[in-house]
Amino acid sequence: MDFSNPILIDLPMPIVTPRLILRNCQPGDGVEMHEMKIETWDEIHRWMPWATELGTPDESEVNIREAYVNFIQRKDIRIHGYERETGRMVLCSGLHRFTWALRRFEIGFWVRASAQGQGYATESTNALIRYAFEVLDARAVKIEHAEGNEKSKRVIEKLGLEYEGIKRAGQLLPDGNIVDHPQYSRTSLDGLPDLDVCWG
Ligand SMILES: CC(C)(COP(=O)(O)OP(=O)(O)OC[C@H]1O[C@@H](n2cnc3c(N)ncnc32)[C@H](O)[C@@H]1OP(=O)(O)O)[C@@H](O)C(=O)NCCC(=O)NCCS
């Protein structure tokens, strides 16, 4: 793959797993995203550094359109996930903080409260790890979590990422607390739990 002009890089979508359809964020997703944020606010406000203010549906739409621009420019890959059975939006994830020269991608994720505990974070993240290595020729895929976020840690463990170390005082949480930030990564698909996934 030629990475010299990122805007020409093909990013086949959607990504389809047994229970989910994952696709890049798109204009118009804001209303559903905002409902998802309201429903999940206690948890995302606790753990996600960006979740300082709930805001309005229009602000969610603005944020999504900005993410869509970044997707088109190949600067960031924001992914929204939908239940195949019901069509409802259930998660937000993505491949972030990368350069095309280095191709070390970071995955972040959150799942709406009413859809948690069914393995969706694990299923979608497994698919994105595969996408990173198989489509984007990743050299590494990284995930980090705030110290104390046991559910997030469990997802990382289930996907067999290796512990790299801890970034001391690595994250400022929305409540003002600063926490350590354990780091994990994979450099290949070896040992990743099986998953039926296709894209494009
Ligand atoms: C973390 C999060 C994405 C998990 O989503 P999910 O779809 O429920 O995750 P999964 O069902 O794939 O896996 C969750 C695992 O955590 C386990 N778990 C649940 N509560 C737990 C707890 N208090 N302590 C430890 N493990 C816990 C579940 O049992 C499950 O593991 P198992 O399959 O071995 O039983 C979701 O809780 C969330 O959106 N949290 C708020 C945002 C966030 O923290 N994002 C991560 C930032 S790094």
The ligand as a Gaussian input file, in Angstrom:
#p B3LYP/6-31G(d) Opt

LIG

0 1
 C      -15.507000      -0.565000      29.149000
 C      -16.721000      -0.829000      28.244000
 C      -16.408000      -0.306000      26.848000
 C      -16.996000      -2.326000      28.197000
 O      -18.038000      -2.546000      27.243000
 P      -18.806000      -3.965000      27.155000
 O      -19.399000      -4.077000      25.805000
 O      -19.715000      -4.112000      28.317000
 O      -17.559000      -4.957000      27.304000
 P      -17.555000      -6.539000      27.108000
 O      -18.931000      -7.062000      27.394000
 O      -16.928000      -6.836000      25.798000
 O      -16.527000      -7.005000      28.241000
 C      -16.587000      -6.471000      29.555000
 C      -15.862000      -7.402000      30.522000
 O      -15.695000      -6.718000      31.769000
 C      -16.178000      -7.560000      32.804000
 N      -16.617000      -6.698000      33.880000
 C      -17.800000      -6.080000      34.046000
 N      -17.775000      -5.374000      35.195000
 C      -16.561000      -5.534000      35.739000
 C      -15.908000      -5.050000      36.909000
 N      -16.521000      -4.213000      37.745000
 N      -14.629000      -5.451000      37.171000
 C      -13.981000      -6.265000      36.311000
 N      -14.536000      -6.774000      35.174000
 C      -15.805000      -6.382000      34.907000
 C      -17.293000      -8.334000      32.153000
 O      -17.631000      -9.469000      32.920000
 C      -16.639000      -8.676000      30.821000
 O      -15.673000      -9.699000      30.945000
 P      -16.056000     -11.278000      30.703000
 O      -16.477000     -11.382000      29.255000
 O      -14.774000     -11.974000      31.000000
 O      -17.175000     -11.595000      31.630000
 C      -17.997000      -0.109000      28.795000
 O      -18.187000      -0.478000      30.118000
 C      -17.948000       1.406000      28.681000
 O      -18.336000       1.968000      27.665000
 N      -17.459000       2.071000      29.740000
 C      -17.392000       3.534000      29.757000
 C      -16.327000       4.073000      28.833000
 C      -14.981000       3.427000      29.044000
 O      -14.547000       3.205000      30.167000
 N      -14.293000       3.143000      27.934000
 C      -12.974000       2.573000      27.934000
 C      -11.960000       3.634000      27.970000
 S      -10.318000       2.951000      27.893000

